[in-house]
Amino acid sequence: MKSLARPHPTDTLSRSTRRVLRALWVALTLLLASIFIAGIAPRYHELANVCVDVNCRP
């Protein structure tokens, strides 16, 4: 009896194509994470230098 389940779309891709897509996904994830971290780092640095003392002078 033939199975009625359809194959997953990535099952039709070759192993090398899946490898390339996985590498692109990892690279994009790292790029987005680095952009996110680079955007937060300057703000964190500014917040770390905020003076909380009443007699604080800039």
N, CA, C and O atoms as a Tripos MOL2 file, in Angstrom:
@<TRIPOS>MOLECULE
protein
  232   231    58     0     0
PROTEIN
NO_CHARGES

@<TRIPOS>ATOM
      1 N           0.8410   -1.1740    0.0000 N.3       1 MET1
      2 CA          0.0000    0.0000    0.0000 C.3       1 MET1
      3 C           0.8930    1.2460    0.0000 C.2       1 MET1
      4 O           1.8620    1.3340    0.7540 O.2       1 MET1
      5 N           0.5490    2.1900   -0.8490 N.am      2 LYS2
      6 CA          1.3490    3.4000   -0.9970 C.3       2 LYS2
      7 C           1.0290    4.3830    0.1330 C.2       2 LYS2
      8 O          -0.1290    4.5680    0.5070 O.2       2 LYS2
      9 N           2.0870    5.0110    0.6680 N.am      3 SER3
     10 CA          1.9080    5.9770    1.7460 C.3       3 SER3
     11 C           1.3280    7.2730    1.1850 C.2       3 SER3
     12 O           1.7170    7.7310    0.1100 O.2       3 SER3
     13 N           0.4030    7.8480    1.9240 N.am      4 LEU4
     14 CA         -0.2210    9.0980    1.5000 C.3       4 LEU4
     15 C           0.5320   10.3210    2.0180 C.2       4 LEU4
     16 O           0.2280   11.4490    1.6300 O.2       4 LEU4
     17 N           1.5080   10.1020    2.8860 N.am      5 ALA5
     18 CA          2.2660   11.2280    3.4380 C.3       5 ALA5
     19 C           3.1710   11.8220    2.3650 C.2       5 ALA5
     20 O           3.8680   11.1030    1.6480 O.2       5 ALA5
     21 N           3.1460   13.1390    2.2730 N.am      6 ARG6
     22 CA          4.0110   13.8150    1.3120 C.3       6 ARG6
     23 C           5.3910   13.9940    1.9250 C.2       6 ARG6
     24 O           5.5070   14.2160    3.1310 O.2       6 ARG6
     25 N           6.4320   13.9010    1.1180 N.am      7 PRO7
     26 CA          7.7830   14.0920    1.6630 C.3       7 PRO7
     27 C           8.0120   15.5490    2.0590 C.2       7 PRO7
     28 O           7.4170   16.4670    1.4940 O.2       7 PRO7
     29 N           8.8700   15.7310    3.0240 N.am      8 HIS8
     30 CA          9.2430   17.0800    3.4480 C.3       8 HIS8
     31 C           9.9750   17.7520    2.2850 C.2       8 HIS8
     32 O          10.7300   17.0840    1.5790 O.2       8 HIS8
     33 N           9.7730   19.0590    2.0650 N.am      9 PRO9
     34 CA         10.4160   19.7310    0.9190 C.3       9 PRO9
     35 C          11.9300   19.5800    0.8790 C.2       9 PRO9
     36 O          12.5100   19.5280   -0.2050 O.2       9 PRO9
     37 N          12.5860   19.5100    2.0410 N.am     10 THR10
     38 CA         14.0440   19.3890    2.0300 C.3      10 THR10
     39 C          14.5060   17.9720    1.7170 C.2      10 THR10
     40 O          15.6910   17.7560    1.4640 O.2      10 THR10
     41 N          13.5980   17.0070    1.7280 N.am     11 ASP11
     42 CA         13.9870   15.6340    1.4050 C.3      11 ASP11
     43 C          14.3690   15.4860   -0.0620 C.2      11 ASP11
     44 O          15.0640   14.5390   -0.4300 O.2      11 ASP11
     45 N          13.9220   16.4080   -0.8940 N.am     12 THR12
     46 CA         14.2180   16.3160   -2.3230 C.3      12 THR12
     47 C          15.5330   17.0030   -2.6810 C.2      12 THR12
     48 O          15.9920   16.8950   -3.8190 O.2      12 THR12
     49 N          16.1520   17.7130   -1.7210 N.am     13 LEU13
     50 CA         17.4090   18.4070   -1.9870 C.3      13 LEU13
     51 C          18.5870   17.4590   -1.8080 C.2      13 LEU13
     52 O          18.5300   16.5070   -1.0290 O.2      13 LEU13
     53 N          19.6450   17.7400   -2.5400 N.am     14 SER14
     54 CA         20.8460   16.9190   -2.3980 C.3      14 SER14
     55 C          21.5490   17.2540   -1.0880 C.2      14 SER14
     56 O          21.2670   18.2730   -0.4570 O.2      14 SER14
     57 N          22.4580   16.3870   -0.6960 N.am     15 ARG15
     58 CA         23.1860   16.5770    0.5530 C.3      15 ARG15
     59 C          24.0210   17.8580    0.5130 C.2      15 ARG15
     60 O          24.0860   18.5890    1.5020 O.2      15 ARG15
     61 N          24.6600   18.1310   -0.6290 N.am     16 SER16
     62 CA         25.4920   19.3350   -0.7290 C.3      16 SER16
     63 C          24.6430   20.6030   -0.6700 C.2      16 SER16
     64 O          25.0660   21.6050   -0.0920 O.2      16 SER16
     65 N          23.4590   20.5680   -1.2570 N.am     17 THR17
     66 CA         22.5720   21.7300   -1.2050 C.3      17 THR17
     67 C          22.1150   21.9870    0.2190 C.2      17 THR17
     68 O          22.0570   23.1350    0.6590 O.2      17 THR17
     69 N          21.7910   20.9180    0.9420 N.am     18 ARG18
     70 CA         21.4000   21.0780    2.3430 C.3      18 ARG18
     71 C          22.5490   21.6320    3.1710 C.2      18 ARG18
     72 O          22.3380   22.4410    4.0740 O.2      18 ARG18
     73 N          23.7730   21.1930    2.8590 N.am     19 ARG19
     74 CA         24.9510   21.6850    3.5730 C.3      19 ARG19
     75 C          25.1450   23.1820    3.3370 C.2      19 ARG19
     76 O          25.4400   23.9340    4.2660 O.2      19 ARG19
     77 N          24.9770   23.6040    2.0860 N.am     20 VAL20
     78 CA         25.1230   25.0230    1.7450 C.3      20 VAL20
     79 C          24.0330   25.8460    2.4300 C.2      20 VAL20
     80 O          24.3130   26.9110    2.9800 O.2      20 VAL20
     81 N          22.8120   25.3640    2.4010 N.am     21 LEU21
     82 CA         21.7200   26.0880    3.0470 C.3      21 LEU21
     83 C          21.9370   26.1830    4.5540 C.2      21 LEU21
     84 O          21.6560   27.2190    5.1560 O.2      21 LEU21
     85 N          22.4320   25.1160    5.1600 N.am     22 ARG22
     86 CA         22.7130   25.1380    6.5940 C.3      22 ARG22
     87 C          23.8220   26.1440    6.9020 C.2      22 ARG22
     88 O          23.7350   26.8830    7.8830 O.2      22 ARG22
     89 N          24.8650   26.1740    6.0670 N.am     23 ALA23
     90 CA         25.9640   27.1240    6.2680 C.3      23 ALA23
     91 C          25.4630   28.5630    6.1250 C.2      23 ALA23
     92 O          25.8560   29.4340    6.9010 O.2      23 ALA23
     93 N          24.6090   28.8160    5.1470 N.am     24 LEU24
     94 CA         24.0440   30.1560    4.9770 C.3      24 LEU24
     95 C          23.1830   30.5500    6.1710 C.2      24 LEU24
     96 O          23.2230   31.6960    6.6200 O.2      24 LEU24
     97 N          22.4050   29.5990    6.6850 N.am     25 TRP25
     98 CA         21.5530   29.8630    7.8390 C.3      25 TRP25
     99 C          22.3990   30.2150    9.0580 C.2      25 TRP25
    100 O          22.0790   31.1540    9.7870 O.2      25 TRP25
    101 N          23.4720   29.4680    9.2800 N.am     26 VAL26
    102 CA         24.3630   29.7340   10.4150 C.3      26 VAL26
    103 C          25.0380   31.0920   10.2480 C.2      26 VAL26
    104 O          25.1190   31.8650   11.2030 O.2      26 VAL26
    105 N          25.5230   31.3890    9.0390 N.am     27 ALA27
    106 CA         26.1930   32.6670    8.7940 C.3      27 ALA27
    107 C          25.2280   33.8320    9.0060 C.2      27 ALA27
    108 O          25.5980   34.8420    9.6040 O.2      27 ALA27
    109 N          24.0130   33.7000    8.5260 N.am     28 LEU28
    110 CA         23.0250   34.7600    8.6930 C.3      28 LEU28
    111 C          22.6690   34.9470   10.1640 C.2      28 LEU28
    112 O          22.5190   36.0760   10.6320 O.2      28 LEU28
    113 N          22.5340   33.8430   10.8900 N.am     29 THR29
    114 CA         22.2350   33.9240   12.3180 C.3      29 THR29
    115 C          23.3490   34.6380   13.0700 C.2      29 THR29
    116 O          23.0820   35.4920   13.9150 O.2      29 THR29
    117 N          24.5960   34.2930   12.7670 N.am     30 LEU30
    118 CA         25.7310   34.9520   13.4190 C.3      30 LEU30
    119 C          25.8010   36.4330   13.0550 C.2      30 LEU30
    120 O          26.1060   37.2690   13.9060 O.2      30 LEU30
    121 N          25.5190   36.7570   11.7980 N.am     31 LEU31
    122 CA         25.5270   38.1500   11.3620 C.3      31 LEU31
    123 C          24.4660   38.9640   12.1010 C.2      31 LEU31
    124 O          24.7470   40.0580   12.5910 O.2      31 LEU31
    125 N          23.2600   38.4340   12.1780 N.am     32 LEU32
    126 CA         22.1930   39.1470   12.8730 C.3      32 LEU32
    127 C          22.4920   39.2840   14.3620 C.2      32 LEU32
    128 O          22.2100   40.3240   14.9580 O.2      32 LEU32
    129 N          23.0580   38.2470   14.9620 N.am     33 ALA33
    130 CA         23.4220   38.3220   16.3790 C.3      33 ALA33
    131 C          24.4960   39.3760   16.6090 C.2      33 ALA33
    132 O          24.4310   40.1220   17.5850 O.2      33 ALA33
    133 N          25.4800   39.4450   15.7210 N.am     34 SER34
    134 CA         26.5450   40.4360   15.8920 C.3      34 SER34
    135 C          26.0140   41.8560   15.6960 C.2      34 SER34
    136 O          26.4420   42.7740   16.3960 O.2      34 SER34
    137 N          25.0940   42.0460   14.7590 N.am     35 ILE35
    138 CA         24.4840   43.3660   14.5690 C.3      35 ILE35
    139 C          23.6880   43.7550   15.8150 C.2      35 ILE35
    140 O          23.7450   44.8990   16.2650 O.2      35 ILE35
    141 N          22.9520   42.8000   16.3620 N.am     36 PHE36
    142 CA         22.1610   43.0550   17.5640 C.3      36 PHE36
    143 C          23.0580   43.4170   18.7410 C.2      36 PHE36
    144 O          22.7840   44.3720   19.4670 O.2      36 PHE36
    145 N          24.1240   42.6540   18.9270 N.am     37 ILE37
    146 CA         25.0470   42.9060   20.0360 C.3      37 ILE37
    147 C          25.7790   44.2340   19.8340 C.2      37 ILE37
    148 O          25.9790   44.9810   20.7910 O.2      37 ILE37
    149 N          26.1740   44.5300   18.6100 N.am     38 ALA38
    150 CA         26.8590   45.7970   18.3290 C.3      38 ALA38
    151 C          25.9280   46.9830   18.5650 C.2      38 ALA38
    152 O          26.3870   48.0590   18.9470 O.2      38 ALA38
    153 N          24.6550   46.8040   18.3470 N.am     39 GLY39
    154 CA         23.6950   47.8760   18.5950 C.3      39 GLY39
    155 C          23.4420   48.0980   20.0690 C.2      39 GLY39
    156 O          23.1640   49.2220   20.4870 O.2      39 GLY39
    157 N          23.5310   47.0440   20.8650 N.am     40 ILE40
    158 CA         23.2900   47.1650   22.3020 C.3      40 ILE40
    159 C          24.5310   47.6610   23.0290 C.2      40 ILE40
    160 O          24.4110   48.4060   24.0010 O.2      40 ILE40
    161 N          25.7210   47.2650   22.5830 N.am     41 ALA41
    162 CA         26.9570   47.5830   23.2950 C.3      41 ALA41
    163 C          27.1480   49.0860   23.5390 C.2      41 ALA41
    164 O          27.4800   49.4590   24.6650 O.2      41 ALA41
    165 N          26.9590   49.9650   22.5520 N.am     42 PRO42
    166 CA         27.1390   51.3980   22.8350 C.3      42 PRO42
    167 C          26.1410   51.9180   23.8680 C.2      42 PRO42
    168 O          26.4950   52.7390   24.7140 O.2      42 PRO42
    169 N          24.9070   51.4500   23.8030 N.am     43 ARG43
    170 CA         23.9070   51.8970   24.7630 C.3      43 ARG43
    171 C          24.2460   51.4130   26.1660 C.2      43 ARG43
    172 O          24.0630   52.1450   27.1390 O.2      43 ARG43
    173 N          24.7360   50.1920   26.2710 N.am     44 TYR44
    174 CA         25.1170   49.6670   27.5830 C.3      44 TYR44
    175 C          26.2820   50.4770   28.1460 C.2      44 TYR44
    176 O          26.3200   50.7620   29.3430 O.2      44 TYR44
    177 N          27.2250   50.8450   27.2930 N.am     45 HIS45
    178 CA         28.3710   51.6350   27.7360 C.3      45 HIS45
    179 C          27.9110   53.0060   28.2460 C.2      45 HIS45
    180 O          28.4210   53.5010   29.2510 O.2      45 HIS45
    181 N          26.9560   53.6090   27.5560 N.am     46 GLU46
    182 CA         26.4330   54.9000   27.9950 C.3      46 GLU46
    183 C          25.7060   54.7650   29.3250 C.2      46 GLU46
    184 O          25.8470   55.6190   30.1990 O.2      46 GLU46
    185 N          24.9390   53.7100   29.4810 N.am     47 LEU47
    186 CA         24.2010   53.5100   30.7230 C.3      47 LEU47
    187 C          25.1380   53.1960   31.8820 C.2      47 LEU47
    188 O          24.8470   53.5480   33.0250 O.2      47 LEU47
    189 N          26.2520   52.5420   31.6020 N.am     48 ALA48
    190 CA         27.1960   52.1920   32.6580 C.3      48 ALA48
    191 C          27.8900   53.4350   33.2060 C.2      48 ALA48
    192 O          28.3570   53.4240   34.3450 O.2      48 ALA48
    193 N          27.9650   54.5000   32.4180 N.am     49 ASN49
    194 CA         28.6420   55.7200   32.8490 C.3      49 ASN49
    195 C          27.6900   56.7640   33.4350 C.2      49 ASN49
    196 O          28.0980   57.8950   33.7000 O.2      49 ASN49
    197 N          26.4430   56.3960   33.6330 N.am     50 VAL50
    198 CA         25.4840   57.3360   34.2150 C.3      50 VAL50
    199 C          25.8400   57.5380   35.6850 C.2      50 VAL50
    200 O          26.0560   56.5790   36.4250 O.2      50 VAL50
    201 N          25.8940   58.7780   36.0820 N.am     51 CYS51
    202 CA         26.2630   59.1000   37.4630 C.3      51 CYS51
    203 C          25.0100   59.0760   38.3320 C.2      51 CYS51
    204 O          24.0030   59.6960   37.9910 O.2      51 CYS51
    205 N          25.0690   58.3700   39.4400 N.am     52 VAL52
    206 CA         23.9170   58.2880   40.3320 C.3      52 VAL52
    207 C          24.1310   59.1100   41.5980 C.2      52 VAL52
    208 O          23.2440   59.1820   42.4490 O.2      52 VAL52
    209 N          25.2890   59.7230   41.7260 N.am     53 ASP53
    210 CA         25.5900   60.5310   42.9050 C.3      53 ASP53
    211 C          24.9900   61.9300   42.7340 C.2      53 ASP53
    212 O          24.9440   62.4580   41.6220 O.2      53 ASP53
    213 N          24.5350   62.5210   43.8270 N.am     54 VAL54
    214 CA         23.9260   63.8510   43.7700 C.3      54 VAL54
    215 C          24.9700   64.9000   43.3990 C.2      54 VAL54
    216 O          24.6580   65.8440   42.6740 O.2      54 VAL54
    217 N          26.1930   64.7520   43.8790 N.am     55 ASN55
    218 CA         27.2470   65.7270   43.6170 C.3      55 ASN55
    219 C          28.0720   65.3840   42.3750 C.2      55 ASN55
    220 O          29.2170   65.8170   42.2450 O.2      55 ASN55
    221 N          27.5110   64.6400   41.5070 N.am     56 CYS56
    222 CA         28.2330   64.1960   40.3110 C.3      56 CYS56
    223 C          28.3620   65.3510   39.3180 C.2      56 CYS56
    224 O          27.4180   66.1080   39.0920 O.2      56 CYS56
    225 N          29.5460   65.4640   38.7360 N.am     57 ARG57
    226 CA         29.7740   66.4690   37.6960 C.3      57 ARG57
    227 C          30.1570   65.7500   36.4100 C.2      57 ARG57
    228 O          30.9190   64.7840   36.4370 O.2      57 ARG57
    229 N          29.6330   66.2170   35.2960 N.am     58 PRO58
    230 CA         29.9630   65.5470   34.0210 C.3      58 PRO58
    231 C          31.4030   65.7630   33.6030 C.2      58 PRO58
    232 O          31.8240   65.2640   32.5600 O.2      58 PRO58
@<TRIPOS>BOND
     1     1     2 1
     2     2     3 1
     3     3     4 2
     4     3     5 am
     5     5     6 1
     6     6     7 1
     7     7     8 2
     8     7     9 am
     9     9    10 1
    10    10    11 1
    11    11    12 2
    12    11    13 am
    13    13    14 1
    14    14    15 1
    15    15    16 2
    16    15    17 am
    17    17    18 1
    18    18    19 1
    19    19    20 2
    20    19    21 am
    21    21    22 1
    22    22    23 1
    23    23    24 2
    24    23    25 am
    25    25    26 1
    26    26    27 1
    27    27    28 2
    28    27    29 am
    29    29    30 1
    30    30    31 1
    31    31    32 2
    32    31    33 am
    33    33    34 1
    34    34    35 1
    35    35    36 2
    36    35    37 am
    37    37    38 1
    38    38    39 1
    39    39    40 2
    40    39    41 am
    41    41    42 1
    42    42    43 1
    43    43    44 2
    44    43    45 am
    45    45    46 1
    46    46    47 1
    47    47    48 2
    48    47    49 am
    49    49    50 1
    50    50    51 1
    51    51    52 2
    52    51    53 am
    53    53    54 1
    54    54    55 1
    55    55    56 2
    56    55    57 am
    57    57    58 1
    58    58    59 1
    59    59    60 2
    60    59    61 am
    61    61    62 1
    62    62    63 1
    63    63    64 2
    64    63    65 am
    65    65    66 1
    66    66    67 1
    67    67    68 2
    68    67    69 am
    69    69    70 1
    70    70    71 1
    71    71    72 2
    72    71    73 am
    73    73    74 1
    74    74    75 1
    75    75    76 2
    76    75    77 am
    77    77    78 1
    78    78    79 1
    79    79    80 2
    80    79    81 am
    81    81    82 1
    82    82    83 1
    83    83    84 2
    84    83    85 am
    85    85    86 1
    86    86    87 1
    87    87    88 2
    88    87    89 am
    89    89    90 1
    90    90    91 1
    91    91    92 2
    92    91    93 am
    93    93    94 1
    94    94    95 1
    95    95    96 2
    96    95    97 am
    97    97    98 1
    98    98    99 1
    99    99   100 2
   100    99   101 am
   101   101   102 1
   102   102   103 1
   103   103   104 2
   104   103   105 am
   105   105   106 1
   106   106   107 1
   107   107   108 2
   108   107   109 am
   109   109   110 1
   110   110   111 1
   111   111   112 2
   112   111   113 am
   113   113   114 1
   114   114   115 1
   115   115   116 2
   116   115   117 am
   117   117   118 1
   118   118   119 1
   119   119   120 2
   120   119   121 am
   121   121   122 1
   122   122   123 1
   123   123   124 2
   124   123   125 am
   125   125   126 1
   126   126   127 1
   127   127   128 2
   128   127   129 am
   129   129   130 1
   130   130   131 1
   131   131   132 2
   132   131   133 am
   133   133   134 1
   134   134   135 1
   135   135   136 2
   136   135   137 am
   137   137   138 1
   138   138   139 1
   139   139   140 2
   140   139   141 am
   141   141   142 1
   142   142   143 1
   143   143   144 2
   144   143   145 am
   145   145   146 1
   146   146   147 1
   147   147   148 2
   148   147   149 am
   149   149   150 1
   150   150   151 1
   151   151   152 2
   152   151   153 am
   153   153   154 1
   154   154   155 1
   155   155   156 2
   156   155   157 am
   157   157   158 1
   158   158   159 1
   159   159   160 2
   160   159   161 am
   161   161   162 1
   162   162   163 1
   163   163   164 2
   164   163   165 am
   165   165   166 1
   166   166   167 1
   167   167   168 2
   168   167   169 am
   169   169   170 1
   170   170   171 1
   171   171   172 2
   172   171   173 am
   173   173   174 1
   174   174   175 1
   175   175   176 2
   176   175   177 am
   177   177   178 1
   178   178   179 1
   179   179   180 2
   180   179   181 am
   181   181   182 1
   182   182   183 1
   183   183   184 2
   184   183   185 am
   185   185   186 1
   186   186   187 1
   187   187   188 2
   188   187   189 am
   189   189   190 1
   190   190   191 1
   191   191   192 2
   192   191   193 am
   193   193   194 1
   194   194   195 1
   195   195   196 2
   196   195   197 am
   197   197   198 1
   198   198   199 1
   199   199   200 2
   200   199   201 am
   201   201   202 1
   202   202   203 1
   203   203   204 2
   204   203   205 am
   205   205   206 1
   206   206   207 1
   207   207   208 2
   208   207   209 am
   209   209   210 1
   210   210   211 1
   211   211   212 2
   212   211   213 am
   213   213   214 1
   214   214   215 1
   215   215   216 2
   216   215   217 am
   217   217   218 1
   218   218   219 1
   219   219   220 2
   220   219   221 am
   221   221   222 1
   222   222   223 1
   223   223   224 2
   224   223   225 am
   225   225   226 1
   226   226   227 1
   227   227   228 2
   228   227   229 am
   229   229   230 1
   230   230   231 1
   231   231   232 2
@<TRIPOS>SUBSTRUCTURE
     1 MET1         2 RESIDUE 1 A MET
     2 LYS2         6 RESIDUE 1 A LYS
     3 SER3        10 RESIDUE 1 A SER
     4 LEU4        14 RESIDUE 1 A LEU
     5 ALA5        18 RESIDUE 1 A ALA
     6 ARG6        22 RESIDUE 1 A ARG
     7 PRO7        26 RESIDUE 1 A PRO
     8 HIS8        30 RESIDUE 1 A HIS
     9 PRO9        34 RESIDUE 1 A PRO
    10 THR10       38 RESIDUE 1 A THR
    11 ASP11       42 RESIDUE 1 A ASP
    12 THR12       46 RESIDUE 1 A THR
    13 LEU13       50 RESIDUE 1 A LEU
    14 SER14       54 RESIDUE 1 A SER
    15 ARG15       58 RESIDUE 1 A ARG
    16 SER16       62 RESIDUE 1 A SER
    17 THR17       66 RESIDUE 1 A THR
    18 ARG18       70 RESIDUE 1 A ARG
    19 ARG19       74 RESIDUE 1 A ARG
    20 VAL20       78 RESIDUE 1 A VAL
    21 LEU21       82 RESIDUE 1 A LEU
    22 ARG22       86 RESIDUE 1 A ARG
    23 ALA23       90 RESIDUE 1 A ALA
    24 LEU24       94 RESIDUE 1 A LEU
    25 TRP25       98 RESIDUE 1 A TRP
    26 VAL26      102 RESIDUE 1 A VAL
    27 ALA27      106 RESIDUE 1 A ALA
    28 LEU28      110 RESIDUE 1 A LEU
    29 THR29      114 RESIDUE 1 A THR
    30 LEU30      118 RESIDUE 1 A LEU
    31 LEU31      122 RESIDUE 1 A LEU
    32 LEU32      126 RESIDUE 1 A LEU
    33 ALA33      130 RESIDUE 1 A ALA
    34 SER34      134 RESIDUE 1 A SER
    35 ILE35      138 RESIDUE 1 A ILE
    36 PHE36      142 RESIDUE 1 A PHE
    37 ILE37      146 RESIDUE 1 A ILE
    38 ALA38      150 RESIDUE 1 A ALA
    39 GLY39      154 RESIDUE 1 A GLY
    40 ILE40      158 RESIDUE 1 A ILE
    41 ALA41      162 RESIDUE 1 A ALA
    42 PRO42      166 RESIDUE 1 A PRO
    43 ARG43      170 RESIDUE 1 A ARG
    44 TYR44      174 RESIDUE 1 A TYR
    45 HIS45      178 RESIDUE 1 A HIS
    46 GLU46      182 RESIDUE 1 A GLU
    47 LEU47      186 RESIDUE 1 A LEU
    48 ALA48      190 RESIDUE 1 A ALA
    49 ASN49      194 RESIDUE 1 A ASN
    50 VAL50      198 RESIDUE 1 A VAL
    51 CYS51      202 RESIDUE 1 A CYS
    52 VAL52      206 RESIDUE 1 A VAL
    53 ASP53      210 RESIDUE 1 A ASP
    54 VAL54      214 RESIDUE 1 A VAL
    55 ASN55      218 RESIDUE 1 A ASN
    56 CYS56      222 RESIDUE 1 A CYS
    57 ARG57      226 RESIDUE 1 A ARG
    58 PRO58      230 RESIDUE 1 A PRO
